[in-house]
Amino acid sequence: MTPTALNLTSAAVVGGLFTAGTYLLLQRSLMRILIGIVLLGHATNLLLLLVGGRSGRAPMVGTSAPEQMSNPLPQGMALTSIVITFALTTFLLALAYRSWTLLGDDEVRDDVEDARIVRLQRDLSAHRGTTTDPEQTDAEQTGTEQTDTEQDSAETDGSETAVGETDGAETDGAETDGARDEEEGQPTQAARRGAGPARGPDHPEGSTP
Amino acid sequence: MSILVVLPMIAPLLAAGVILVLRRHPRAQRLLALAVIGAMAADSAALVVLTDTGGPIAANLGGWPAPIGVTLVADRLSALLLLVSDVVTFAVFCYAVGQGATRDTSRGDNTIFTAVYLCLVAGVALAYLTADLFNLFVAFELMLVSSYVLITLGTTASRIRAGMTYVIVSLTSSLLFLTMIALVYAATGTVNLADLAREVGGLPDGLRAALGLLVLVVFGIKAAAVPLHFWLPDSYPTAPAPITAVLAALLTKVGVYALIRTHTLVFSHDGTWLLLLGVAVLTLLVGALGAIAQEDLNRMLSFLLVSHIGYMLFGLSLFTAIGLSGVILYMVHHILTQATLFLVGGLVAGYAGTSVPRRAGGLAAAAPVVAVLFAVPALSLAGVPPLSGFVAKLALLQAGSRAGGVAAYLAIAAMLAASLLTLYAMVRVWVFAFWRRPRPASPDPEPPGAAPANPATVRRPMIAATAGLVAAGVALTVFAGPLAGLTGRAAEDVLRPTVYQDVVLPAAGAGGGR
């Protein structure tokens, strides 16, 4: 095979696509992630085409001499990968739409462990408050997180309250952080769960010990 | 003879198409799917015998000779793994039929589940058999796309959330895989694995190491090696038990298989590979520690799955015949045991109405059969003698001590620790769910997503399928001697790339032909 005639422009385009795609992939909104995946897919396909070497005539038998043809194998691979990326983009779009109908937004949800930590913090601030409100737990259990911490409180109660007393300042800090984030127009998950409409009435009780 | 190599890939795909046509005949669909998977198991058993006696078998699709056309190869390693995978998929499908997962929520799901399940089986078979890097990518996509559909089949909020993470992570790793293929092709001008093994020797060391690392990252994500494992415990447990079982048993193991194949054939190492050894130790410890922090049975099993990938990575990192033999033995054991445990998890959830062991209780009295079915694979996973987990772990420990060195002994310590933690996690489940007296029904409702969306009934086929897998696991112990002989021969094959090359690329260049 001839040495690859990789010119600087195409290399820069592939690099730029990879950069932009990776950046978008790290965002919270599913639409951005989707576009990031599309960009990454383009970058990969372009790279596959580039590694085929110099460009040439269409690789069809009998139309031109084999030396003048371009390499058909990477084109075949690029074609396969285009089909696969296209199908999966559509699938992801359908998932994002379903997520939007079910949850009302297209943000990536916290994973279970994160939700558990957030909830543990909120439970601690509830412990420090005067009342334990069953409504709050009900409202939370309709959420997406699957935790069972409150069930085990019989065993871990002691340590939890101990942590609660020492960590109280931090928990309050997290709440104000959440509020600040909301003012900036980019509510975090914690803030939305903390101050969302689902448990709006509970919120004052929870936050004022 | 080469038709035997092609059949495990073609048959399920054709059957999936037929099943879509048979929309209105669920019974015929199920029978067809069972017949196809059963035939695949018989076929791969024949392949195991043939490859063990007569060496690897190749089939050139379309009659094109190897570096140009697509080649399928069955050697001892791939035939053995194919056999175990087919046994597991057969049992899991029986379980799914018994559970009624094939008619989960609405009309039409039946057809989709069966057809997609067969596509998954075809993808797994193709991944084991292919001798071509790009075809391996296609096999992974076939497998992953099927798993996306299976995981998000019932579109509840928690499954969408889990499916989202899973799809995005897998898609990213697939794109990295493609990038890796493009770079490998740019460097060597071929994607045929046997051809690559020749070409890659001429590359500069730095480039070779970089490509090897990229391969490690790509398959590390698929196999859930530790810095890249985070998606697994988050996505698998939300699906119903049979789906989780088949994904957990097969998908990560196919990743490990791809690592073994590429790293012995193309990017082989001399002596112990310290980086992979470190990854293995991390995987062992992080997975096991994560497991004991979990309350939900399925999440705990998912973390244990991550942890036990570490055993396989450890054996691979040694790059000795005895180490690889241990890895193959461990894969065979783990595919069976992990699938069984997830199925038992489904049974426990069916009897207790919850998959959180703390909330269950008294199952040893209420369902003694399930207790036995849980105890055997659980002890086997923890490596209690004389079960198959003990045999596999012993092989790996021997390989480690044979290799020697501080790093290997540290890894051995980590393996023992992970084994103990596994035992602890299993005993905890046993004590809470089986031994303790049943709890009065708790007033507060189940947190959503904690239990898979099982109907609370356990039907006889489900227990029969699980019992079949448990029996297969016990059979591994009984026939450990011949099996270890087979895996030893498979490992020697794998470490001598010329065996593979001679079959894929015959010197005459005539090709095997069909």
Interface residues (C-beta under 8 A of the other chain):
Chain A: M1 T4 L25 L30 I33 I37 L40 G41 A43 T44 L47 L48 L50 V51 L73 P74 M77 T80 S81 I84 T85 A87 L88 F91 L92 L95 A96 R98 S99 L102 L103 V108 R109 D111 V112 E113 T137 Q141 T142 G143 T144 E145 Q146 T147 D148 E150 Q151 D152
Chain B: F134 F137 V138 E141 V145 Y148 T152 T155 T156 A157 S158 I160 R161 G163 M164 T165 V167 I168 L171 T172 S174 L175 L178 T179 I181 A182 L183 Y185 A186 G189 V191 F230 D234 E295 D296 R299 V356 R358 R359 S442 D444 P445 P447 P448 G449 A450
